[in-house]
Amino acid sequence: EEQKIMLVTQRDIEVENPEESDLYRVGTIATVKQILKLPRQILRVLVAGEERAILDNIEVTDPYMRANVTVIGEDEPEIAGDINKEAMVRGLKDMYLEYAMRNPKVTKDMANQIKDITDLKKLVNQVSANLPIHYTELQEILDETDFMKRYELLAFKLVNEVQIMNIRDEIQIKVKERVDEHQREYILREQLKL
């Protein structure tokens, strides 16, 4: 109705016809913006997420699932003082932008869009929605109802991802140095044979 749908994630993406027990409970109510019919009976649907909700129960499964849902009311986060709020906004932006610079999956447009957000609640929601990490980690963030805990969880995941990238880069540098050293040794041995 009114182009509204409830989006929830499957626990196991391999399940062809999921039942209620195969779905996470917390998801997003979204508005359908566009539907494109592609070859091989594939539909591409463009949606805009609006608010988080809990899947209460599925009423009907045929021809599509229809469910009762409860919107998760979200008050404005209570943060003592504008300075604290600004510090949280800047801190999250800095973490995301550092992550975005090093991750090719994050587009420059998305990074610039995040850079322009000044509202803390909107920033947390946008960063969460545009963080290319495993769906189970994103579900953890979506499931958290306490705003401050969600902010901290998101910040922790961002810092963790940047640290993983740092370690990965260090390992790649060490491996490259070792390969280069072995190649030099091989070339020297071959030259000595001549």
KOLPA-341425 format. One line per 4 residues: number of its first residue (from 1); their letters; for each residue x, y, z of N, C-alpha, C. Coordinates in steps of 0.001 Angstrom, whole numbers, plus 500000, padded with zeros to 6 digits. Example, Ala and Ser with C-alpha at 12.3 -4.5 7.8 and 13.67 -1.06 7.14 Angstrom:
2
1> as> 513190:494310:507800:512300:495500:507800:513200:496700:507800 | 512850:497750:507080:513670:498940:507140:512900:500030:507870
***
This chain:
194
1> eeqk> 500825:498819:500000:500000:500000:500000:500872:501249:500000 | 500500:502216:499231:501223:503487:499143:502710:503295:498855 | 503029:502262:498104:504415:501965:497704:505323:501658:498885 | 504766:501256:500024:505556:500946:501224:505840:499451:501285
5> imlv> 507065:499121:501684:507430:497726:501912:508301:497641:503162 | 508318:496463:503747:509185:496196:504904:510320:495322:504394 | 511534:495770:504603:512711:495029:504170:513380:494389:505374 | 513562:493081:505319:514292:492361:506351:515300:491453:505660
9> tqrd> 516325:491102:506386:517385:490260:505837:517118:488803:506176 | 517446:487926:505223:517380:486494:505479:518585:486099:506308 | 518397:485166:507216:519515:484659:508024:520483:483870:507156 | 519962:483102:506207:520790:482309:505291:520338:482641:503874
13> ieve> 521220:483276:503107:520840:483727:501763:520619:482575:500785 | 521043:481363:501156:520873:480206:500282:519443:479660:500314 | 518646:480025:501313:517273:479518:501422:516437:480174:500323 | 515902:479324:499433:515173:479822:498266:513816:480436:498634
17> npee> 513046:479771:499490:511734:480260:499904:511718:480417:501419 | 512194:481566:501900:512311:481744:503355:510960:481778:504056 | 510968:481249:505264:509802:481329:506134:510115:482350:507219 | 509167:482591:508087:509339:483612:509126:510584:483361:509976
21> sdly> 510841:482109:510305:512007:481783:511142:513334:482012:510421 | 513301:482158:509100:514515:482388:508308:514858:483872:508202 | 514055:484726:508816:514231:486172:508677:514642:486813:509998 | 515455:487877:509892:515746:488691:511071:514481:489466:511428
25> rvgt> 514345:489837:512686:513142:490521:513150:513167:492019:512854 | 514342:492648:512944:514427:494101:512749:514811:494384:511304 | 514074:495299:510698:514331:495683:509310:514003:497147:509097 | 513745:497490:507853:513507:498877:507482:512230:499004:506665
29> iatv> 511415:499964:507033:510271:500307:506196:510794:501258:505130 | 510449:500962:503888:510952:501760:502775:509827:502080:501806 | 510082:503088:500984:509158:503454:499916:509777:503026:498595 | 508980:502363:497765:509443:501944:496440:509477:503181:495547
33> kqil> 510652:503472:495006:510814:504650:494154:510743:504289:492671 | 511254:503086:492329:511302:502713:490920:511418:501191:490807 | 510772:500632:489798:510884:499195:489513:511306:499049:488060 | 512402:498330:487844:512889:498068:486491:512786:496582:486202
37> klpr> 512190:496237:485062:512124:494841:484650:513335:494555:483763 | 514145:493595:484194:515347:493209:483469:515118:491861:482797 | 516012:491473:481887:515879:490158:481242:515885:489018:482272 | 515383:487866:481874:515320:486649:482688:514452:486821:483930
41> qilr> 513388:487560:483806:512403:487765:484873:513015:488311:486163 | 513966:489210:486009:514601:489850:487158:514022:491249:487309 | 513662:491576:488548:513188:492920:488861:514252:493640:489674 | 514535:494855:489313:515440:495699:490102:514580:496786:490719
45> vlva> 514605:496852:492056:513725:497770:492769:514574:498802:493504 | 514293:500068:493262:514965:501162:493958:514061:501604:495101 | 514607:501573:496320:513819:501944:497496:514542:503020:498291 | 513776:503721:499103:514335:504708:500033:513927:504286:501440
49> geer> 514915:503920:502260:514637:503533:503636:514153:504722:504431 | 513163:504486:505295:512586:505594:506047:512686:505430:507554 | 512345:504245:508055:512406:504045:509500:512588:502567:509812 | 513141:502318:510989:513352:500942:511421:512058:500389:511999
53> aild> 511877:499070:511846:510671:498435:512356:510972:496992:512736 | 510073:496429:513527:510197:495034:513955:509129:494214:513250 | 509530:493080:512709:508606:492143:512088:507903:491379:513201 | 506604:491618:513364:505846:490949:514419:505475:489531:514003
57> niev> 504810:489431:512862:504455:488110:512336:504056:488241:510875 | 504177:487139:510166:503776:487110:508760:502362:486541:508701 | 501451:487304:508082:500045:486900:507979:499791:486025:506759 | 500332:486457:505626:500070:485804:504344:501407:485568:503641
61> tdpy> 501526:484444:502947:502777:484168:502224:502581:484093:500718 | 501329:484014:500264:501088:483843:498838:500164:484945:498321 | 500424:485617:497259:501531:485452:496316:502837:486120:496779 | 502758:486880:497855:503950:487486:498461:503710:487569:499957
65> mran> 504788:487797:500712:504635:487877:502170:503992:489200:502565 | 503029:489106:503474:502411:490290:504048:502469:490115:505558 | 502931:491154:506261:503208:490995:507689:502687:492159:508517 | 502595:491914:509813:502348:492969:510792:503709:493434:511291
69> vtvi> 503883:494739:511348:505152:495287:511812:504901:496382:512842 | 505912:496624:513671:505851:497698:514655:507009:498649:514387 | 506666:499910:514152:507701:500922:513918:508468:501146:515216 | 509778:501217:515109:510621:501500:516272:510703:503016:516400
73> gede> 509988:503545:517366:510017:504987:517582:511403:505415:518038 | 511888:506447:517410:513238:506890:517742:513215:508367:518097 | 513483:508650:519356:513547:510036:519797:514875:510642:519379 | 514933:511954:519448:516212:512626:519203:517193:512186:520279
77> peia> 518420:511858:519884:519390:511429:520895:519665:512540:521902 | 519719:512146:523174:520004:513117:524228:521504:513141:524478 | 522129:514208:524010:523567:514375:524174:523786:515693:524891 | 524546:515624:525973:524765:516804:526806:525653:517811:526076
81> gdin> 525051:518885:525633:525812:519983:525049:526063:519854:523561 | 526052:521016:522903:526304:521066:521467:527733:520664:521127 | 528669:520938:522034:530069:520595:521773:530236:519080:521691 | 529586:518352:522591:529659:516889:522554:529047:516342:521266
85> keam> 527902:516906:520886:527236:516469:519655:528129:516734:518448 | 528726:517916:518397:529623:518264:517285:530843:517351:517262 | 531368:517024:518432:532519:516111:518510:532149:514730:517974 | 530940:514275:518295:530494:512970:517806:530314:512994:516290
89> vrgl> 529739:514074:515760:529556:514211:514309:530910:514205:513616 | 531828:515049:514073:533155:515130:513436:533919:513814:513549 | 533842:513186:514729:534549:511924:514934:534065:510846:513984 | 532752:510708:513840:532193:509685:512955:532514:509989:511497
93> kdmy> 532417:511262:511121:532763:511645:509743:534223:511319:509448 | 535122:511685:510361:536549:511421:510154:536816:509927:509991 | 536190:509112:510853:536381:507660:510759:535867:507136:509417 | 534671:507594:509019:534092:507110:507766:534925:507560:506564
97> leya> 535355:508812:506583:536117:509320:505439:537483:508632:505322 | 538110:508315:506453:539361:507556:506408:539102:506176:505814 | 538018:505550:506250:537629:504244:505720:537334:504349:504219 | 536581:505369:503831:536180:505543:502433:537368:505766:501513
101> mrnp> 538371:506509:501992:539561:506779:501167:540282:505492:500794 | 540217:504496:501661:540987:503280:501468:540164:502120:500939 | 538849:502318:500817:537999:501237:500353:537396:501601:498998 | 537774:500888:497935:537269:501223:496601:535760:501000:496434
105> kvtk> 535126:500292:497372:533684:500064:497283:532883:501308:497648 | 533530:502290:498292:532843:503519:498680:533113:504573:497604 | 532052:505066:496980:532218:506052:495911:532530:507432:496486 | 533130:508267:495658:533418:509645:496078:532120:510400:496351
109> dman> 531097:510126:495541:529797:510777:495756:529253:510454:497142 | 529377:509178:497537:528876:508780:498855:529688:509466:499949 | 531008:509499:499797:531859:510156:500794:531491:511636:500914 | 531263:512288:499788:530884:513706:499809:529503:513909:500436
113> qikd> 528603:512981:500175:527266:513065:500774:527373:512961:502299 | 528184:512051:502788:528387:511880:504229:529038:513135:504811 | 529989:513690:504082:530717:514879:504545:529775:516064:504781 | 528685:516128:504008:527768:517264:504092:526709:517146:505192
117> itdl> 526584:515979:505806:525546:515778:506832:526000:516400:508155 | 525104:517179:508769:525436:517804:510052:524608:517263:511206 | 523484:516600:510909:522613:516043:511939:523152:514680:512373 | 523397:514501:513666:524025:513285:514186:523196:512038:513893
121> kklv> 521904:512084:514140:521042:510913:513914:521052:510517:512438 | 520925:511500:511568:520939:511236:510120:522303:510685:509702 | 523363:511218:510284:524717:510764:509950:524904:509293:510320 | 524479:508921:511527:524594:507522:511967:523816:506612:511023
125> nqvs> 522602:507015:510652:521786:506200:509756:522406:506091:508362 | 522916:507182:507830:523517:507161:506488:524805:506346:506455 | 525660:506528:507451:526911:505756:507489:526585:504277:507625 | 525642:503944:508494:525248:502544:508678:524718:501944:507382
129> anlp> 523901:502699:506673:523287:502201:505438:524285:502080:504297 | 525402:502774:504392:526361:502800:503286:527734:502274:503680 | 527737:501342:504592:528983:500728:505034:529068:499339:504407 | 529972:499145:503451:530035:497850:502758:530746:496777:503594
133> ihyt> 530067:496322:504643:530589:495240:505475:529590:494088:505437 | 529931:492965:506042:529080:491782:506001:527707:492085:506587 | 526686:491494:505983:525310:491796:506385:525022:491464:507849 | 525703:490478:508414:525451:490149:509822:525927:491279:510734
137> elqe> 527015:491949:510346:527500:493094:511132:526561:494287:510993 | 526038:494485:509790:525072:495564:509585:523790:495295:510372 | 523417:494026:510453:522213:493665:511210:522395:493981:512692 | 523611:493773:513206:523888:494117:514612:523597:495589:514875
141> ilde> 524027:496432:513954:523810:497877:514098:522319:498185:514017 | 521635:497565:513067:520200:497793:512886:519408:497340:514107 | 519827:496237:514733:519123:495678:515889:519238:496552:517139 | 520296:497359:517226:520532:498141:518452:519529:499284:518551
145> tdfm> 518732:499285:519627:517700:500316:519788:518191:501551:520543 | 519222:501411:521369:519770:502546:522113:520710:503333:521195 | 520403:504616:520972:521168:505411:520006:522655:505470:520347 | 522993:505741:521608:524405:505865:521979:525152:504550:521763
149> krye> 524511:503432:522076:525139:502127:521848:525307:501868:520348 | 524312:502295:519551:524410:502127:518096:525552:502980:517541 | 525680:504204:518041:526777:505078:517623:528125:504421:517949 | 528257:503932:519183:529516:503307:519608:529816:502045:518812
153> llaf> 528794:501235:518537:528975:500016:517758:529429:500345:516344 | 528811:501346:515744:529188:501780:514396:530620:502307:514384 | 530964:503147:515353:532327:503686:515436:533340:502561:515624 | 533019:501593:516478:533895:500453:516710:534119:499675:515410
157> klvn> 533060:499439:514658:533184:498682:513407:534030:499455:512387 | 533856:500762:512333:534667:501574:511414:536149:501519:511785 | 536445:501716:513072:537836:501666:513531:538423:500285:513262 | 537640:499244:513522:538080:497879:513303:538407:497639:511821
161> evqi> 537542:498119:510933:537778:497951:509492:539055:498666:509046 | 539297:499871:509571:540520:500610:509218:541754:499856:509735 | 541673:499304:510944:542798:498532:511479:543059:497288:510642 | 541998:496618:510199:542165:495452:509326:542862:495858:508032
165> mnir> 542474:496996:507470:543122:497486:506246:544600:497774:506495 | 544925:498370:507652:546319:498661:507987:547139:497378:508079 | 546600:496376:508762:547308:495101:508907:547468:494433:507551 | 546404:494448:506749:546471:493862:505402:547567:494532:504571
169> deiq> 547646:495867:504641:548672:496595:503893:550073:496232:504373 | 550247:496125:505693:551555:495740:506240:551969:494353:505756 | 551037:493422:505762:551320:492059:505301:551690:492067:503828 | 550960:492819:503024:551256:492885:501587:552640:493471:501330
173> ikvk> 553013:494480:502103:554344:495080:501950:555421:494063:502301 | 555240:493336:503412:556221:492325:503821:556336:491209:502795 | 555209:490757:502274:555222:489696:501263:555926:490183:500008 | 555637:491407:499585:556279:491960:498385:557790:492065:498587
177> ervd> 558207:492541:499766:559642:492639:500047:560301:491271:500001 | 559658:490270:500569:560209:488917:500584:560284:488337:499174 | 559232:488564:498356:559238:488093:496971:560342:488785:496187 | 560490:490099:496375:561553:490844:495685:562929:490312:496072
181> ehqr> 563102:490003:497357:564379:489469:497840:564665:488110:497201 | 563688:487251:497131:563856:485933:496508:564160:486066:495021 | 563518:487025:494360:563791:487238:492938:565217:487710:492724 | 565700:488603:493583:567086:489080:493465:568067:487929:493665
185> eyil> 567808:487113:494682:568680:485970:494951:568687:485011:493766 | 567531:484749:493181:567425:483853:492042:568212:484403:490864 | 568054:485694:490590:568763:486318:489466:570268:486244:489684 | 570710:486510:490917:572142:486431:491215:572672:485009:491019
189> reql> 571925:484012:491471:572344:482612:491282:572431:482256:489805 | 571420:482722:489039:571442:482429:487605:572622:483105:486920 | 572947:484332:487345:574095:485034:486751:575393:484347:487102 | 575504:483802:488304:576712:483091:488723:576900:481810:487914
193> kl> 575815:481197:487491:575897:479980:486683:576488:480263:485320 | 576256:481493:484837:576748:481858:483501:578224:482056:483590
***
